[in-house]
């Protein structure tokens, strides 16, 4: 399957600061990327869908001004958590779609964010 | 509403025993179906997928799944579990778009 990387794999930041997470599709051009959030021992919750060159579509209840998503190229999407607070601490996973296999998503390894 | 149900939150099996993880979906038509595995602190790895055709699907790591339209099920099986199979397993469906509907997950524990 296709390879998706995320950077950083873990990050600790202070409350009130912003943190950026990168998601890269390494071996195919991802027309669509997804960002998920996962709480401990729970399933993945879709936060937003981004298409290259257009604004992201956020799921209901997700604050678009807090979770800024940019999908500037077919291989890179970024999630910026602005003015982070402890309740934003979570595991964030991205995925890419648009490869050779229809409707299949390829997941990154995830980023653990801890806000102190 | 479209949904995916994994009835078992936790399953414990002994190493070498057989395994079956249940998955039921609720859709008007046959969705595309996937099983993913997530090891602690890791992303998701695709085990197998069903789009159409043969209803018994073979995957990686010795896993297989059977699609049963009459039961709206897509259960995952493995004849002999290894300690390294301990992880979280997610059944996923999509009605024919890129948007995934996740099951709640089943946490597998393997006893030595």
gemmi code that builds the backbone of each chain (N, CA, C; Angstrom):
import gemmi

chains = {
    "A": [
        ("UNK", (0.804, -1.199, 0.000), (0.000, 0.000, 0.000), (0.840, 1.252, 0.000)),
        ("UNK", (0.195, 2.377, -0.150), (0.892, 3.645, -0.192), (1.432, 4.016, 1.190)),
        ("UNK", (2.443, 4.854, 1.184), (3.107, 5.241, 2.427), (2.770, 6.677, 2.774)),
        ("UNK", (2.339, 6.862, 4.011), (2.017, 8.187, 4.529), (2.836, 8.423, 5.793)),
        ("UNK", (3.475, 9.566, 5.857), (4.262, 9.881, 7.045), (3.645, 11.069, 7.780)),
        ("UNK", (3.933, 11.132, 9.047), (3.507, 12.267, 9.870), (4.698, 12.752, 10.669)),
        ("UNK", (4.709, 14.064, 10.850), (5.780, 14.654, 11.637), (5.245, 15.828, 12.425)),
        ("UNK", (5.515, 15.908, 13.719), (6.334, 14.949, 14.482), (5.510, 13.740, 14.904)),
        ("UNK", (6.156, 12.745, 15.452), (5.433, 11.584, 15.953), (4.868, 11.863, 17.340)),
        ("UNK", (5.526, 12.741, 18.059), (4.972, 13.182, 19.330), (5.463, 14.595, 19.605)),
        ("UNK", (4.639, 15.358, 20.309), (4.996, 16.739, 20.614), (4.352, 17.138, 21.930)),
        ("UNK", (5.120, 17.871, 22.700), (4.629, 18.442, 23.952), (4.705, 19.954, 23.813)),
        ("UNK", (3.616, 20.635, 24.104), (3.644, 22.080, 24.017), (2.923, 22.686, 25.218)),
        ("UNK", (3.201, 23.938, 25.434), (2.584, 24.632, 26.559), (1.235, 25.198, 26.153)),
        ("UNK", (0.362, 25.291, 27.108), (-0.971, 25.826, 26.870), (-0.874, 27.231, 26.296)),
        ("UNK", (-1.638, 27.488, 25.257), (-1.647, 28.793, 24.625), (-0.791, 28.889, 23.380)),
        ("UNK", (0.068, 27.938, 23.180), (0.915, 27.946, 21.984), (0.239, 27.166, 20.864)),
        ("UNK", (0.804, 27.286, 19.670), (0.276, 26.567, 18.510), (1.258, 25.502, 18.078)),
        ("UNK", (0.739, 24.468, 17.510), (1.594, 23.381, 17.051), (1.114, 22.914, 15.692)),
        ("UNK", (2.073, 22.630, 14.814), (1.748, 22.203, 13.460), (2.151, 20.749, 13.268)),
        ("UNK", (1.260, 19.990, 12.671), (1.516, 18.582, 12.362), (1.479, 18.423, 10.857)),
        ("UNK", (2.501, 17.773, 10.325), (2.577, 17.563, 8.888), (2.193, 16.131, 8.512)),
        ("UNK", (1.516, 16.015, 7.400), (1.144, 14.716, 6.865), (1.591, 14.675, 5.411)),
        ("UNK", (2.431, 13.712, 5.091), (2.966, 13.623, 3.737), (2.618, 12.291, 3.081)),
        ("UNK", (2.160, 12.379, 1.861), (1.928, 11.198, 1.044), (3.195, 10.976, 0.230)),
        ("UNK", (3.918, 9.909, 0.542), (5.278, 9.771, 0.035), (5.375, 9.209, -1.375)),
        ("UNK", (4.441, 8.387, -1.768), (4.644, 7.722, -3.049), (3.433, 7.794, -3.977)),
        ("UNK", (2.484, 8.680, -3.671), (1.409, 8.923, -4.631), (0.805, 10.285, -4.365)),
        ("UNK", (0.093, 10.780, -5.324), (-0.505, 12.106, -5.199), (-1.895, 11.980, -4.577)),
        ("UNK", (-2.012, 12.544, -3.405), (-3.244, 12.417, -2.637), (-4.170, 13.590, -2.933)),
        ("UNK", (-5.216, 13.335, -3.657), (-6.161, 14.402, -3.955), (-6.972, 14.766, -2.713)),
        ("UNK", (-7.136, 13.807, -1.841), (-7.907, 14.035, -0.625), (-7.135, 13.522, 0.567)),
        ("UNK", (-7.154, 14.301, 1.631), (-6.545, 13.875, 2.890), (-7.553, 14.061, 4.009)),
        ("UNK", (-7.437, 13.219, 4.996), (-8.344, 13.261, 6.134), (-7.544, 13.440, 7.424)),
        ("UNK", (-8.152, 14.112, 8.366), (-7.556, 14.240, 9.704), (-8.522, 13.669, 10.719)),
        ("UNK", (-7.964, 12.802, 11.550), (-8.736, 12.147, 12.590), (-8.146, 12.472, 13.951)),
        ("UNK", (-9.010, 12.338, 14.933), (-8.575, 12.468, 16.311), (-9.004, 11.205, 17.035)),
        ("UNK", (-8.124, 10.710, 17.889), (-8.432, 9.486, 18.609), (-8.155, 9.674, 20.089)),
        ("UNK", (-9.183, 9.501, 20.899), (-9.028, 9.528, 22.340), (-8.638, 8.133, 22.819)),
        ("UNK", (-8.027, 8.056, 23.991), (-7.580, 6.740, 24.496), (-8.686, 5.706, 24.495)),
        ("UNK", (-8.375, 4.560, 23.953), (-9.262, 3.401, 23.936), (-10.566, 3.691, 23.197)),
        ("UNK", (-10.519, 4.601, 22.260), (-11.698, 4.890, 21.465), (-11.392, 4.783, 19.980)),
        ("UNK", (-12.431, 4.841, 19.198), (-12.260, 4.766, 17.758), (-11.803, 6.112, 17.213)),
        ("UNK", (-11.541, 6.146, 15.934), (-11.122, 7.389, 15.295), (-12.336, 8.267, 15.030)),
        ("UNK", (-12.139, 9.555, 15.235), (-13.190, 10.524, 14.967), (-12.708, 11.431, 13.837)),
        ("UNK", (-13.453, 11.463, 12.752), (-13.070, 12.308, 11.634), (-13.229, 13.775, 12.025)),
        ("UNK", (-12.163, 14.542, 11.803), (-12.208, 15.965, 12.091), (-12.533, 16.768, 10.832)),
        ("UNK", (-11.837, 16.438, 9.756), (-12.002, 17.235, 8.550), (-11.474, 16.483, 7.342)),
        ("UNK", (-11.983, 16.904, 6.206), (-11.552, 16.377, 4.919), (-10.967, 17.528, 4.121)),
        ("UNK", (-9.793, 17.317, 3.574), (-9.201, 18.386, 2.778), (-8.889, 17.904, 1.382)),
        ("UNK", (-9.183, 18.748, 0.426), (-8.849, 18.493, -0.964), (-7.792, 19.492, -1.408)),
        ("UNK", (-6.857, 19.017, -2.161), (-5.741, 19.846, -2.578), (-6.219, 21.125, -3.245)),
        ("UNK", (-5.749, 22.243, -2.738), (-6.037, 23.533, -3.329), (-7.353, 24.160, -2.922)),
        ("UNK", (-8.111, 23.505, -2.051), (-9.374, 24.086, -1.612), (-9.477, 24.030, -0.092)),
        ("UNK", (-10.493, 24.718, 0.403), (-10.665, 24.766, 1.854), (-11.123, 23.415, 2.393)),
        ("UNK", (-10.711, 23.146, 3.616), (-11.105, 21.881, 4.238), (-12.573, 21.903, 4.630)),
        ("UNK", (-13.154, 20.732, 4.651), (-14.528, 20.560, 5.121), (-14.476, 19.946, 6.505)),
        ("UNK", (-14.997, 20.668, 7.473), (-14.913, 20.222, 8.854), (-16.188, 19.476, 9.264)),
        ("UNK", (-16.007, 18.510, 10.119), (-17.149, 17.786, 10.659), (-17.839, 18.639, 11.716)),
        ("UNK", (-19.081, 18.324, 11.929), (-19.863, 19.073, 12.903), (-19.221, 18.981, 14.275)),
        ("UNK", (-19.100, 20.130, 14.914), (-18.533, 20.175, 16.253), (-17.042, 20.427, 16.293)),
        ("UNK", (-16.386, 20.416, 15.157), (-14.945, 20.675, 15.104), (-14.728, 22.153, 14.818)),
        ("UNK", (-13.969, 22.798, 15.664), (-13.739, 24.239, 15.527), (-12.716, 24.506, 14.430)),
        ("UNK", (-13.154, 25.090, 13.351), (-12.249, 25.312, 12.234), (-11.200, 26.372, 12.529)),
        ("UNK", (-11.490, 27.266, 13.457), (-10.508, 28.296, 13.802), (-9.453, 27.759, 14.760)),
        ("UNK", (-9.746, 26.666, 15.420), (-8.768, 26.066, 16.312), (-7.907, 25.050, 15.564)),
        ("UNK", (-8.517, 24.313, 14.692), (-7.810, 23.270, 13.948), (-7.715, 23.707, 12.484)),
        ("UNK", (-6.618, 24.373, 12.168), (-6.421, 24.894, 10.824), (-5.784, 23.836, 9.932)),
        ("UNK", (-6.419, 23.594, 8.814), (-5.918, 22.581, 7.893), (-5.572, 23.232, 6.568)),
        ("UNK", (-4.393, 22.912, 6.097), (-3.924, 23.403, 4.808), (-3.467, 22.235, 3.960)),
        ("UNK", (-3.949, 22.177, 2.739), (-3.591, 21.092, 1.817), (-3.055, 21.750, 0.557)),
        ("UNK", (-1.850, 22.250, 0.667), (-1.287, 23.102, -0.377), (-0.793, 22.327, -1.595)),
        ("UNK", (-0.487, 21.053, -1.403), (0.016, 20.275, -2.539), (-0.567, 18.874, -2.475)),
        ("UNK", (-0.321, 18.102, -3.502), (-0.863, 16.744, -3.569), (-0.139, 15.776, -2.642)),
        ("UNK", (0.911, 16.236, -2.005), (1.659, 15.346, -1.125), (1.755, 15.851, 0.311)),
        ("UNK", (1.202, 17.009, 0.594), (1.365, 17.565, 1.933), (0.092, 18.222, 2.434)),
        ("UNK", (-0.292, 17.840, 3.638), (-1.370, 18.521, 4.349), (-0.869, 18.806, 5.755)),
        ("UNK", (-1.264, 19.932, 6.299), (-0.853, 20.268, 7.650), (-2.071, 20.571, 8.511)),
        ("UNK", (-1.945, 20.194, 9.768), (-2.950, 20.498, 10.785), (-2.268, 21.356, 11.830)),
        ("UNK", (-2.790, 22.553, 12.046), (-2.252, 23.432, 13.076), (-3.278, 23.562, 14.191)),
        ("UNK", (-2.859, 23.177, 15.370), (-3.706, 23.352, 16.548), (-3.335, 24.692, 17.156)),
        ("UNK", (-4.244, 25.641, 17.073), (-3.938, 26.993, 17.530), (-4.361, 27.173, 18.980)),
        ("UNK", (-3.564, 27.966, 19.703), (-3.851, 28.250, 21.110), (-4.266, 26.962, 21.830)),
        ("UNK", (-3.360, 26.034, 21.813), (-3.674, 24.709, 22.351), (-3.945, 24.747, 23.846)),
        ("UNK", (-4.852, 23.882, 24.276), (-5.174, 23.723, 25.692), (-5.090, 22.251, 26.047)),
        ("UNK", (-5.007, 21.944, 27.312), (-4.872, 20.531, 27.702), (-5.931, 19.619, 27.108)),
        ("UNK", (-7.127, 20.126, 26.904), (-8.177, 19.274, 26.341), (-7.940, 18.934, 24.876)),
        ("UNK", (-6.971, 19.606, 24.248), (-6.607, 19.274, 22.870), (-5.621, 18.119, 22.809)),
        ("UNK", (-5.118, 17.718, 23.951), (-4.202, 16.582, 23.994), (-4.905, 15.348, 23.440)),
        ("UNK", (-4.254, 14.714, 22.506), (-4.891, 13.580, 21.841), (-3.910, 12.951, 20.868)),
        ("UNK", (-4.370, 11.920, 20.198), (-3.614, 11.265, 19.143), (-4.255, 11.686, 17.828)),
        ("UNK", (-3.467, 12.315, 16.968), (-3.986, 12.810, 15.699), (-3.423, 11.962, 14.563)),
        ("UNK", (-4.323, 11.485, 13.715), (-3.932, 10.602, 12.613), (-4.424, 11.203, 11.301)),
        ("UNK", (-3.562, 11.188, 10.312), (-3.982, 11.633, 8.995), (-4.057, 10.436, 8.054)),
        ("UNK", (-4.767, 10.622, 6.977), (-4.805, 9.593, 5.945), (-4.889, 10.249, 4.586)),
        ("UNK", (-4.478, 9.505, 3.587), (-4.512, 9.999, 2.218), (-5.376, 9.097, 1.363)),
        ("UNK", (-5.982, 9.678, 0.355), (-6.798, 8.915, -0.581), (-6.552, 9.450, -1.982)),
        ("UNK", (-6.969, 8.670, -2.941), (-6.770, 9.098, -4.320), (-5.709, 8.307, -5.023)),
        ("UNK", (-5.289, 7.219, -4.390), (-4.287, 6.375, -5.021), (-4.908, 5.426, -6.017)),
        ("UNK", (-4.216, 4.339, -6.283), (-4.635, 3.421, -7.338), (-5.878, 2.622, -6.960)),
        ("UNK", (-6.103, 2.411, -5.673), (-7.216, 1.602, -5.209), (-8.370, 2.517, -4.818)),
        ("UNK", (-9.501, 2.335, -5.445), (-10.652, 3.197, -5.201), (-11.119, 3.121, -3.761)),
        ("UNK", (-11.358, 4.272, -3.181), (-11.981, 4.437, -1.877), (-11.124, 3.956, -0.714)),
        ("UNK", (-9.898, 3.594, -0.972), (-9.059, 3.152, 0.118), (-8.268, 4.320, 0.681)),
        ("UNK", (-8.193, 4.395, 1.994), (-7.392, 5.408, 2.659), (-6.103, 4.765, 3.171)),
        ("UNK", (-5.049, 5.555, 3.165), (-3.758, 5.108, 3.666), (-3.404, 5.984, 4.866)),
        ("UNK", (-3.165, 5.347, 5.981), (-3.033, 6.077, 7.234), (-1.588, 6.345, 7.602)),
        ("UNK", (-1.385, 7.522, 8.188), (-0.105, 7.834, 8.766), (0.034, 7.177, 10.127)),
        ("UNK", (1.224, 7.247, 10.715), (1.489, 6.584, 11.996), (0.930, 7.326, 13.198)),
        ("UNK", (0.462, 8.547, 12.989), (-0.126, 9.293, 14.097), (0.852, 10.221, 14.791)),
        ("UNK", (0.292, 11.233, 15.434), (1.059, 12.201, 16.225), (0.417, 12.326, 17.594)),
        ("UNK", (1.215, 12.095, 18.606), (0.721, 12.236, 19.977), (0.984, 13.661, 20.437)),
        ("UNK", (-0.074, 14.401, 20.727), (0.045, 15.784, 21.206), (-0.306, 15.834, 22.681)),
        ("UNK", (0.595, 16.385, 23.458), (0.347, 16.617, 24.882), (0.501, 18.097, 25.155)),
        ("UNK", (-0.543, 18.692, 25.689), (-0.521, 20.115, 26.014), (-0.458, 20.250, 27.531)),
        ("UNK", (0.558, 20.947, 28.011), (0.744, 21.071, 29.463), (0.304, 22.439, 29.978)),
    ],
    "B": [
        ("UNK", (-29.568, 5.379, 9.738), (-28.246, 5.981, 9.549), (-27.216, 4.890, 9.272)),
        ("UNK", (-26.213, 5.251, 8.496), (-25.164, 4.286, 8.196), (-24.320, 4.060, 9.445)),
        ("UNK", (-24.050, 2.814, 9.744), (-23.266, 2.520, 10.940), (-22.542, 1.195, 10.797)),
        ("UNK", (-21.511, 1.052, 11.615), (-20.757, -0.190, 11.709), (-20.700, -0.577, 13.175)),
        ("UNK", (-21.052, -1.797, 13.458), (-21.106, -2.269, 14.837), (-20.110, -3.393, 15.062)),
        ("UNK", (-19.303, -3.238, 16.083), (-18.440, -4.317, 16.541), (-18.919, -4.670, 17.940)),
        ("UNK", (-19.648, -5.759, 18.080), (-20.320, -6.062, 19.348), (-19.375, -6.318, 20.515)),
        ("UNK", (-18.183, -6.794, 20.203), (-17.248, -7.169, 21.264), (-16.217, -6.067, 21.474)),
        ("UNK", (-16.241, -5.448, 22.656), (-15.277, -4.398, 22.954), (-13.918, -5.001, 23.283)),
        ("UNK", (-13.969, -6.090, 24.049), (-12.741, -6.791, 24.433), (-12.902, -8.272, 24.114)),
        ("UNK", (-11.818, -8.871, 23.648), (-11.774, -10.321, 23.461), (-10.428, -10.815, 23.956)),
        ("UNK", (-10.451, -11.911, 24.704), (-9.222, -12.536, 25.186), (-9.167, -13.966, 24.686)),
        ("UNK", (-8.067, -14.302, 24.065), (-7.869, -15.666, 23.582), (-6.480, -16.130, 23.975)),
        ("UNK", (-6.323, -17.430, 24.029), (-5.009, -17.999, 24.303), (-4.221, -18.102, 23.008)),
        ("UNK", (-2.926, -17.974, 23.142), (-2.070, -18.105, 21.966), (-2.269, -19.482, 21.341)),
        ("UNK", (-2.432, -19.486, 20.024), (-2.663, -20.733, 19.317), (-4.128, -21.044, 19.095)),
        ("UNK", (-4.996, -20.370, 19.811), (-6.427, -20.578, 19.639), (-6.914, -19.827, 18.407)),
        ("UNK", (-8.111, -20.203, 17.961), (-8.702, -19.508, 16.820), (-9.379, -18.226, 17.281)),
        ("UNK", (-9.611, -17.351, 16.320), (-10.156, -16.025, 16.639), (-11.234, -15.656, 15.633)),
        ("UNK", (-12.289, -15.057, 16.118), (-13.270, -14.449, 15.234), (-13.721, -13.135, 15.833)),
        ("UNK", (-13.571, -12.071, 15.087), (-14.035, -10.750, 15.486), (-15.239, -10.390, 14.630)),
        ("UNK", (-16.288, -9.939, 15.320), (-17.531, -9.708, 14.606), (-17.672, -8.262, 14.135)),
        ("UNK", (-18.337, -8.119, 13.006), (-18.601, -6.799, 12.449), (-19.921, -6.849, 11.696)),
        ("UNK", (-20.805, -5.924, 11.998), (-22.058, -5.789, 11.270), (-22.190, -4.369, 10.761)),
        ("UNK", (-22.738, -4.228, 9.586), (-22.906, -2.896, 9.020), (-24.374, -2.654, 8.731)),
        ("UNK", (-24.708, -1.385, 8.676), (-26.073, -0.988, 8.374), (-26.036, -0.014, 7.205)),
        ("UNK", (-26.381, -0.519, 6.046), (-26.374, 0.297, 4.839), (-27.512, -0.158, 3.937)),
        ("UNK", (-27.912, 0.705, 3.033), (-28.933, 0.316, 2.080), (-28.392, -0.638, 1.034)),
        ("UNK", (-27.155, -0.434, 0.656), (-26.524, -1.278, -0.351), (-25.241, -1.848, 0.225)),
        ("UNK", (-24.622, -2.750, -0.489), (-23.373, -3.338, -0.020), (-22.268, -2.306, -0.042)),
        ("UNK", (-21.686, -2.059, 1.113), (-20.595, -1.088, 1.151), (-19.256, -1.744, 0.815)),
        ("UNK", (-18.249, -0.930, 0.679), (-16.886, -1.434, 0.639), (-16.464, -1.649, 2.094)),
        ("UNK", (-15.808, -2.731, 2.380), (-15.509, -3.111, 3.759), (-14.029, -3.353, 3.966)),
        ("UNK", (-13.550, -2.944, 5.129), (-12.136, -3.074, 5.459), (-11.995, -3.550, 6.906)),
        ("UNK", (-10.891, -4.207, 7.167), (-10.444, -4.455, 8.534), (-9.042, -3.865, 8.687)),
        ("UNK", (-8.892, -3.076, 9.767), (-7.598, -2.481, 10.093), (-7.169, -2.943, 11.486)),
        ("UNK", (-5.864, -2.965, 11.696), (-5.326, -3.266, 13.015), (-4.477, -2.087, 13.473)),
        ("UNK", (-4.588, -1.787, 14.754), (-3.815, -0.689, 15.337), (-3.090, -1.198, 16.571)),
        ("UNK", (-1.779, -1.203, 16.508), (-0.980, -1.534, 17.678), (-0.873, -0.292, 18.555)),
        ("UNK", (-0.596, -0.464, 19.847), (-0.579, 0.684, 20.766), (0.301, 1.830, 20.271)),
        ("UNK", (-0.277, 3.022, 20.219), (0.470, 4.198, 19.816), (0.843, 4.256, 18.357)),
        ("UNK", (0.214, 3.418, 17.566), (0.558, 3.354, 16.143), (-0.621, 3.764, 15.262)),
        ("UNK", (-0.334, 3.963, 14.000), (-1.395, 4.214, 13.040), (-2.099, 2.920, 12.668)),
        ("UNK", (-2.927, 2.988, 11.666), (-3.721, 1.840, 11.254), (-3.072, 1.111, 10.090)),
        ("UNK", (-3.081, -0.212, 10.191), (-2.562, -1.045, 9.113), (-3.710, -1.838, 8.513)),
        ("UNK", (-3.801, -1.830, 7.200), (-4.860, -2.558, 6.512), (-4.584, -4.052, 6.540)),
        ("UNK", (-5.561, -4.808, 7.030), (-5.443, -6.269, 7.028), (-6.027, -6.866, 5.752)),
        ("UNK", (-7.197, -6.401, 5.365), (-7.850, -6.902, 4.169), (-9.008, -6.000, 3.810)),
        ("UNK", (-9.532, -6.213, 2.606), (-10.640, -5.393, 2.126), (-11.540, -6.217, 1.224)),
        ("UNK", (-12.798, -5.803, 1.167), (-13.767, -6.434, 0.289), (-14.458, -5.350, -0.531)),
        ("UNK", (-14.401, -5.525, -1.841), (-15.113, -4.619, -2.738), (-16.243, -5.351, -3.444)),
        ("UNK", (-15.934, -6.526, -3.966), (-16.929, -7.322, -4.670), (-16.305, -8.686, -4.946)),
        ("UNK", (-17.095, -9.582, -5.543), (-16.544, -10.873, -5.935), (-16.569, -11.892, -4.825)),
        ("UNK", (-15.518, -12.674, -4.752), (-15.428, -13.758, -3.775), (-15.673, -13.223, -2.369)),
        ("UNK", (-16.592, -13.844, -1.667), (-16.974, -13.322, -0.351), (-15.999, -13.703, 0.749)),
        ("UNK", (-15.091, -14.598, 0.492), (-14.047, -14.941, 1.456), (-12.770, -14.248, 1.007)),
        ("UNK", (-12.307, -13.363, 1.859), (-11.175, -12.515, 1.499), (-9.967, -12.877, 2.349)),
        ("UNK", (-8.857, -13.033, 1.716), (-7.612, -13.333, 2.432), (-6.827, -12.040, 2.645)),
        ("UNK", (-6.216, -11.933, 3.804), (-5.443, -10.746, 4.102), (-4.036, -11.071, 4.550)),
        ("UNK", (-3.413, -10.072, 5.134), (-2.049, -10.273, 5.620), (-2.059, -10.906, 6.998)),
        ("UNK", (-0.923, -11.391, 7.425), (-0.727, -11.956, 8.754), (-1.641, -13.148, 9.036)),
        ("UNK", (-2.100, -13.838, 8.009), (-2.922, -15.019, 8.198), (-4.390, -14.756, 8.487)),
        ("UNK", (-4.822, -13.532, 8.350), (-6.223, -13.187, 8.584), (-7.072, -13.399, 7.336)),
        ("UNK", (-8.331, -13.690, 7.565), (-9.309, -13.763, 6.499), (-10.626, -13.203, 7.020)),
        ("UNK", (-11.496, -12.822, 6.114), (-12.809, -12.316, 6.498), (-13.826, -12.812, 5.493)),
        ("UNK", (-15.034, -13.003, 5.976), (-16.102, -13.470, 5.110), (-17.244, -12.483, 5.085)),
        ("UNK", (-17.616, -12.055, 3.919), (-18.742, -11.158, 3.724), (-20.011, -11.992, 3.578)),
        ("UNK", (-20.997, -11.683, 4.408), (-22.288, -12.367, 4.326), (-23.372, -11.313, 4.175)),
        ("UNK", (-23.874, -11.203, 2.973), (-24.870, -10.178, 2.671), (-26.135, -10.380, 3.493)),
        ("UNK", (-26.555, -11.635, 3.637), (-27.811, -11.930, 4.329), (-27.755, -11.517, 5.802)),
        ("UNK", (-26.559, -11.497, 6.362), (-26.398, -11.136, 7.765), (-25.784, -9.751, 7.941)),
        ("UNK", (-25.525, -9.079, 6.843), (-24.863, -7.764, 6.897), (-23.623, -7.832, 7.778)),
        ("UNK", (-22.846, -8.876, 7.555), (-21.677, -9.071, 8.422), (-20.398, -9.199, 7.609)),
        ("UNK", (-19.305, -8.928, 8.280), (-17.971, -9.026, 7.673), (-17.017, -9.395, 8.809)),
        ("UNK", (-17.094, -10.643, 9.234), (-16.330, -11.098, 10.393), (-14.905, -11.463, 10.027)),
        ("UNK", (-14.015, -11.128, 10.925), (-12.580, -11.381, 10.736), (-12.192, -12.650, 11.486)),
        ("UNK", (-11.374, -13.478, 10.848), (-10.987, -14.740, 11.482), (-9.500, -14.997, 11.323)),
        ("UNK", (-9.001, -15.776, 12.278), (-7.626, -16.263, 12.179), (-7.593, -17.615, 12.854)),
        ("UNK", (-7.048, -18.624, 12.209), (-7.096, -19.974, 12.772), (-6.220, -20.169, 14.000)),
        ("UNK", (-5.121, -19.447, 14.095), (-4.212, -19.639, 15.222), (-3.585, -18.286, 15.568)),
        ("UNK", (-3.933, -17.782, 16.718), (-3.504, -16.441, 17.115), (-2.089, -16.471, 17.706)),
        ("UNK", (-1.332, -15.444, 17.380), (0.026, -15.275, 17.911), (0.022, -14.129, 18.897)),
        ("UNK", (0.950, -14.149, 19.840), (0.982, -13.088, 20.850), (1.099, -11.704, 20.209)),
        ("UNK", (1.747, -11.638, 19.062), (1.926, -10.339, 18.397), (0.629, -9.815, 17.783)),
        ("UNK", (-0.430, -10.619, 17.785), (-1.709, -10.154, 17.251), (-2.468, -9.290, 18.255)),
        ("UNK", (-2.000, -9.208, 19.474), (-2.661, -8.362, 20.471), (-2.641, -6.913, 19.993)),
        ("UNK", (-3.822, -6.337, 19.856), (-3.947, -4.990, 19.283), (-5.418, -4.603, 19.276)),
        ("UNK", (-5.689, -3.443, 18.688), (-7.063, -2.978, 18.489), (-7.414, -3.218, 17.030)),
        ("UNK", (-8.608, -3.751, 16.803), (-9.048, -4.063, 15.448), (-10.290, -3.239, 15.112)),
        ("UNK", (-10.245, -2.620, 13.951), (-11.349, -1.778, 13.514), (-11.935, -2.314, 12.216)),
        ("UNK", (-13.249, -2.433, 12.224), (-13.987, -2.730, 11.003), (-14.448, -1.397, 10.423)),
        ("UNK", (-14.300, -1.237, 9.141), (-14.605, 0.048, 8.503), (-15.438, -0.205, 7.262)),
        ("UNK", (-16.380, 0.677, 7.008), (-17.201, 0.584, 5.807), (-17.269, 1.935, 5.118)),
        ("UNK", (-17.425, 1.888, 3.830), (-17.704, 3.105, 3.081), (-18.720, 2.767, 2.003)),
        ("UNK", (-19.692, 3.638, 1.810), (-20.763, 3.333, 0.853), (-20.366, 3.571, -0.593)),
        ("UNK", (-19.108, 3.907, -0.827), (-18.698, 4.188, -2.189), (-18.187, 5.596, -2.335)),
        ("UNK", (-17.709, 6.106, -1.209), (-17.017, 7.390, -1.213), (-15.726, 7.189, -0.423)),
        ("UNK", (-14.946, 8.237, -0.333), (-13.734, 8.117, 0.463), (-14.005, 8.209, 1.967)),
        ("UNK", (-15.204, 8.583, 2.354), (-15.469, 8.788, 3.769), (-15.684, 7.444, 4.453)),
        ("UNK", (-14.931, 7.212, 5.511), (-14.985, 5.957, 6.239), (-15.972, 6.046, 7.399)),
        ("UNK", (-16.660, 4.937, 7.640), (-17.465, 4.784, 8.839), (-16.764, 3.722, 9.683)),
        ("UNK", (-16.286, 4.134, 10.846), (-15.528, 3.234, 11.710), (-16.432, 2.518, 12.700)),
        ("UNK", (-16.103, 1.258, 12.953), (-16.678, 0.580, 14.094), (-15.992, 1.076, 15.352)),
        ("UNK", (-16.507, 0.665, 16.476), (-15.977, 1.143, 17.755), (-14.683, 0.459, 18.144)),
        ("UNK", (-14.363, -0.609, 17.457), (-13.106, -1.295, 17.730), (-13.271, -2.464, 18.684)),
        ("UNK", (-12.412, -3.449, 18.520), (-12.337, -4.596, 19.428), (-10.891, -4.740, 19.875)),
        ("UNK", (-10.700, -4.733, 21.167), (-9.350, -4.874, 21.720), (-9.076, -6.342, 21.986)),
        ("UNK", (-8.044, -6.850, 21.355), (-7.685, -8.258, 21.486), (-6.521, -8.416, 22.458)),
        ("UNK", (-6.732, -9.290, 23.402), (-5.673, -9.662, 24.341), (-5.332, -11.125, 24.108)),
        ("UNK", (-4.064, -11.435, 24.071), (-3.616, -12.800, 23.823), (-2.875, -13.310, 25.047)),
        ("UNK", (-3.335, -14.419, 25.574), (-2.710, -15.034, 26.741), (-1.639, -16.023, 26.305)),
        ("UNK", (-0.512, -15.965, 26.993), (0.595, -16.865, 26.641), (0.292, -18.300, 27.063)),
    ],
}
model = gemmi.Model(1)
for chain_id, residues in chains.items():
    chain = gemmi.Chain(chain_id)
    for i, (resn, *xyz) in enumerate(residues, 1):
        res = gemmi.Residue()
        res.name, res.seqid = resn, gemmi.SeqId(i, " ")
        for name, pos in zip(("N", "CA", "C"), xyz):
            atom = gemmi.Atom()
            atom.name, atom.element = name, gemmi.Element(name[0])
            atom.pos, atom.b_iso = gemmi.Position(*pos), 0.0
            res.add_atom(atom)
        chain.add_residue(res)
    model.add_chain(chain)
structure = gemmi.Structure()
structure.add_model(model)
structure.setup_entities()
